[in-house]
Amino acid sequence: MGNVDLNARIPNNVGLADDKRLLKALEHWLPLYMEWWNDMGPAGFQTKDIYLRTAISVEAGGWANFDYVQMPDYRWGIFLTPPGEDRTIGFGDHVGKPVWQEIPGEYRGNLRRIIVTQADTEPASVEQQRFLGSTAPSLYDMRNLFQVNVEEGRHLWAMVYLLFRFFGKDGRDEAEELLSRRSGDEDKPRILNAFNQPCDHWLSFFSFTHFTDRDGKFQLASLAESGFEPMARTCDFMLTEEVHHLFVGETGLDRIIRRSAELTMETDGDPKKVGGIPLDMIQRSINYWFSYSLDLFGGEISSNAANFFGEGLKGRFKEKNRYEDHVMKEGVKIVPNVRDNRIHDEEVPYRNAMNEVLRDEYIADCDRALRKWNRTLEKTGIENRLTLPSRRFKRHQGIYADNDFNLEGELISKEEMEANVTEWLLNDEDNHYLTSIMKQVVEPGKMANWIAPPARGINSQPIDFEYVRL
């Protein structure tokens, strides 16, 4: 266990060669996965050579190899970070006890639910983004899209390994269901609502990879604290790859914002004259994807979250380093709630507010990126500034879902929401315009007019490197 077998049909460092039954089951799932990938993966580019990174190690340095690969030949594998020595459970009711290598029977149902929900997000995002290659603003961006896609596929493999290895027939059934659901399908949609929303243009793609993949960062980090060590090690390595996804989103939006500010100055306030993206449209995209991503953390008051923490299955973000009390049987968290048509502060037992604790960390990280984007606007001399809406705005899950709030989080009537929703969220007119200006740019080093070039290329390559051989 631990050595990477790169020559196996399924690259891995979990000793598949020594577990013939598990290996056979995963090799049976492989063609089902490839059928899904060919049907629902990036459309129109499966035979193209893409400059991709592939995981070849689990060590901190030199863990990835960069080379031209056709996506169906990508070496999806199963990689876990090396096991720690004498590791103990770091939180909850079992704090200080040795970590589990097998699932405690009483926690089997909760762990299965956690793994399946996380696993379902991975193929969902690939499905949402499958047509974006044909409108990529540059070869650099096209390559980054495909890198995100293949790594989401590898993350699916990481979760499926856990299902096959630890859940037997139930796990195999769940793994097949992961390939049968479809993003946005009315009859069999993906589990979480954000992963059923259309992602038809690159403003949504960059917003998705910034806001929605950032939820993935915090979910994976909380699972990497788990007392179930195989899941913790799996999620820990997934975080290594996830960093690039967040880089794509944050820098992609920054480049759009920079170019939009330039075009706003050049056109006396109307960048649409030259095919640019207005800053108010960018703000509506931020509002849209931020609010959907907030839902992914679950209800503000949650007995499930309390159970996951108490059982040692899902910790807080950087549990070991950021907190002193790792049991939290006492204490409360103040959560604003709606009562008698007013917002009141409510004391919630701390464990029941674990989703909100994680959401606080997420919002702070999003706010950091927003300050960076506003510095970009400031440097251009433009007065516009971007903001994050309230965590209560346009929520579809949790305690705020049954009420309407404005961008500042104040209660409003349904009529007021309906009157302003097209000013606050991406609307049909926005999406029609954005789709109309998205034209594929394939000359190395060239960018579409609505986005600025990146600061540097990938893996020390120049910006005009041929990242996709068309």
N, C-alpha and C positions, 0 to 999 in steps of 0.2 A: 504494500500500500504506500503510495506517495510518488514512486517513479512514474514518469510520463511515458506511456507507450504510444509513440507517434506512428508506428507502422500498422497498428490494428485498424480494422475496418471502421471502428468507432474509437478515435483517439481518446485516451483516458489516463487518469492516474488513480483509479479506484480498484485496480486489480481485476478487471473484467475477465482476463484470460484464465483466472483461477476460479471463476464462478460461471461454469458452462451454462447453467440454467438461466441465469440472469442475462448472460451474453446472448443466448439464443432468443430470449424474449425481446431484447432491445434490437437485435438484428431483424426480427420480424416486424418491429415498429418502423424501422428505417425506411423501407419502401413506401409505407403509408405517409411518413413525413415528406418524402421526396415528391410524392403525388400531390400533397397539399402545397409544397413549395412551388412546384411547376404550375399549379393552377392559380395560386393566390399570392405568390411572391412577385417581385418587381417585373412588370409587364414589358416585354419587348427587348430585354437586355440580358437574357439568360446565356446567350452565346458570346457575349462581349468579354474582353479581357479587362478586368477592373483591378486597380492597384489597391489591394486590400491587406490589412493586417490579420494574421491568424495566430491564435494562442498556441504556443509550443512548450510552455513551461508555466510553473506556478511560483517561480522565484520573483522577487521584487524587481530585479534588473534583467533585461533581455528576455522578457516573457513572451514577446510577440515577434513574428516575422512578417516583413512587408514584401509582397511580390504580386505579379499579375496572376489573377485567378478568375476563372469563369465561375459564376456564383453556384451553379449546381455541383461543382467540384470542390466547393469550400469544405474544409475539414472541420465540420461541426464535431465537437468533442465534449467530454464530461471531465471537468476540472474542479477540484476542491483545493483550497489552500492547505498547506501542511498542518497536521494536527499539533496542538499545543501540548506541552508536557504537564501532567497533573492538573489539567484544567478543571475548574469547578464552576458550578452554576452561579451566575453573578447577580441574580435578583430573584424576587418573589419568595414563595413559601419554602423553596428548596435551596435557598442561597447557601453557598459553602459546600454543598454536596458534590460528588463527582458528576461531570456531565454525562448524559446518556448517549450510548452508542446504538442502542435499540430504543424503539418507541415505548414508553410506559403505556400499558394497555388502556388506562383510564383517560389518556390524552390523545388517543389515536384519532378520534373524530375531529377534535379541534385542529390537530396538525394537518390532517387531510384537507380540511377546509382552507387553512392558511395556504398550503402549497398549491392547491388547485386554483384558488383565486389569483395568486401571484402568477402562476403558470399561464393562465388564460390571457393575461395582458400582453404576453410576449408575441404570440402569433397575431393577436388583434391589431397591434400597431403596424405590423407588416402589411396586413390587409388594408388598413386605412391609407397607407402610403404607396400602394402598388403602382399607381399610374403617374407618380410625380416625376419619374425619370424623363418622360417625354417633354416636360416643360422646365427642365433644370436650367437655372440662370448661368451656369458655367460647368465645365468638366470637374472643377474642384468640388462644387456643391453636389454634383451628381455622384461622385465617388463617395462623399460623406454620407449621402442618403443610403447608398448600398452598403456602406460599412455598418451603419446603424441597423439596417435590415438583417444582414447576416448574423450580427451579434445578438439581435433579438431572437433569431432562430437558435443560436447556441444557448441562450438563456432558457429557452423552452426545453432543450435537451437536459440542461442542468436540473430543472424541476422534474422532468419526466423520469430521470434516473432515480430521484427520491421516491416517486410513486411506484416504480417497478421494484425497487430494492426493498422497500419497507412496507408496502401495502398489498402485495400479492395480486390476486385477481381483481380486487377493487381498484387497485392502482392502475392496472392495465386497462380496465374499462374507462377510468377517468382520462387516461392518456389518449385513448381513441376519441373520447368526447372533445378533447381539446382541439382535435383536427376536424371535427364536424361542425362546431359552432362557427359563425361568420360575423364579422363586424357589420353592424347595421341591419342584419337580417331580421325581418319581422317575426319569423317563426322560431329561429334559433339564434338569437343575438349573443354577443359576448356578455360576460357576467356583469361587468361594471360599465355604467352608462357612458363615461367619457370615451370608452373604447368602441362605442357605436356611433360616434359623431363623425361626420364627413371631414376629411382632410384633403381638400381638392386643389389647394394652391400652396405656394411656398411660404406665404405669411402664416398660414395655419401650421405648416410643417415646423417652422422655426419656433412658433409659439408652443406647439405640442412638445417638441423636444426640450424646450426650456421648462415649461410648467408641468406637463404631465410626466415626462421622464424624471423630473426632479422629485415628484412624489415617489417614483420608483427608488430613487436614491435613499430617501428616508425610510421607506418600507424595508428595503433590503438591509439597511444599516441596523434597523431595530431587530430584524430576524437574524442578523449576524451576531447578535448578543445571545441568541437562544441557548438554552441548556441542552437541546438536542443537537449534538455537535455536528453530525453530517449536514444538517440544514445550515447551521452557522457557517461552516466552512464553504459550503456551496455559495451562499449569498455573499460571503466575503470576497470570493474571487469574481463574482458577477459585478461587484462594485468597481473592481479594477477596470472593467470594460465600460461600465456605465459613465465613467468620467468623460469619455469622448462624446457620448450622446449629449450630455449637458453642455459641453463646449460648443457643439454644433448649434444648439438652440440659442445659447446666450450670445455667442459671437455673430450668429446669423441675424438675430434681431438687431444687434448693435450696428451691423453693416447696413441693414435696411434703414434704421433710424438716421444714421449718418448721411446716407444718400438722400433720404427724404428731406432732411433739413437743408441740404445743399440745393436741391431742386426747388424747395419752397422759397428760398432766398432768390434763386435765379428767375422764378416765374411769378414774382409778386404774390406768393401765397397760394398758387394753384399748381402743384406738381403733376396733376392729372393731365395738364396740357401737353406734357412730354412723356407720358406713360409712367410717371412716378406714383408712389403710394403716399397719400396724405397722412399726416401725423394723427389726425383724429381717427382714421381707419385703423392705424396701428394700436391706438388706445382701445378701440372696440375689440380688437383681437386679444389684447391683454386681458380685458374684462371677461371675455368669453371663456378663454382657456384657463385662466386663473380660477374662476368660479367653478367650472367643471372639475378641475384638479383638486380643489378643496374637498369636494364630495368623496374623493377616493380614500380619505382618511377614516371615513365612517362617522357614526353619530357622535355628537359632543358628549353625550351621556350614554355609556355602553357597558352593560354587564359582560359582554363578550370580551371587550378590551380588558376589563378587570380580571377576568378568568385567565386570559392569555398571559398577563403579567404575573398573576399569582402562581400560575402553573410553571412559570419559568420558560415559556415558549417564545414570547415576544417582549423585548425590553424597550427601553427608551433610547433615543438617539445618543450614541456615545455614553451608554449607561455607566461604564466603569469610571470614566474620567470626569464626567460632568456632575455626578450626584454622589452624595454621601450616604443617604438613607436608601438602601436598595430593596427594602421590604415594603415600605409605604402602607402599612396597615392603618396608620393614623393620618390625620391631616385632610384638608379639603382644598379644592380649587374653585375659584370664583368663575362662574360661567354665566354671561348675560343670557337671559331667557325671556320669552314673551309670556306675559300673564296679564289678563284684563286689558288687552290691547295696548300694553306698555312694556318697555324693556326693563327688566329688573335683574339685578345681580343675584345669582343663586349659588349657594354653597353646595358643591357636589363632592362626595367622597373621592379622594384623590385617585384611587385605582379606577373608579368609574369614569374618570376624565382623561384616561391615558391617550385616547385618540386626539383630544384637544391639546395635550402636552406636545405630541408629535407635530400637530398642525402649527403650533406656535413656532417650533423650530423651522418648519418649512416656510412660513410667512416671513420670518426674519431673513432667511436665505434669499427669497424672492425680492425682498426689499433691498438687499445688498446689490443685486443685479440692477434693480431699477435706479439706484443712485448712480451706478456706473453709466447707464444709458443717458441719464439727465446730465451727467458731465460731458458726454458726447454732444448733446444739444447745446450746452453752455459754450463749448469750444467753437461751435459754428456761429455763435452770436445771435441765435434765435431764442425768443423768449418762452416758447412752448416748453412745458414740462409734463412728463408722464407720471401717472399715479397707479397704485394698486387699489382696486375697490375694496370695500369692507368685506370681511369674511362672511357677513350675513347676506350680501348681495346675490340674488339669483341662484340660490342654493336649491338642489334637487333632492338632497339627502340630509338627515339630521333634524335638529329642533327648529331650524329656520325655514324649512322647506314649505311649510303651510302658510307662510306670510310673505308679504312683499316688502322689500327694502330698497332705498335708493343707494347710490354709490357710496354715500357716507355711512350707510348702515342704519338710517332712520326708517321707522315704519311708515309705509305709504299705502294708499289704496290700490286695489287691483287695476282700477281705471287709470291711475297715475302711472303705474308700471307699463300698462299697455300703450299709453300715450308717448312714453319715452324710450321704449325698449329698442327701437331702431337707432336711437342716438347713443345708446349705451352698449349695445352688443353688435357684433358682425351681423349684417342683414343680407337679404337676397341681392340688393343692389350692389353692396360691397363685394360679395362673392362673385357676382357676374363681372364686375369691373376687374377684379383681381385675376380671375380666370382669363379674361381677354388680354391682359398684358403679359401673361406668362408664356414666353416664347423660348424654346430651347436654344441655348448658345453652346456651340460645340468647338469653337476655335480655341485652342489652348491659351490660357491667360486672359481671355476676353470675358466680360461680365455683362449681364443684362443691365439696362439703363437704370432699373429701380433698386439696384443693390450695389454697395461699394465693394471693392476687392478686399480680400482678407489681408491681415498684416503679414502672414507668412504661409508657406505651403505645408504639406503633410510630410512628416518624417524627413525634415531638412531638404525636401525637394523644392524647387522654385514654383512660384504660382503658375507659371505657364507650362509646367510639366504635363505630359499627356496622361492624366489620371484615369481616363477611360479610353480604350482603343476602339473607336467606332468604325 
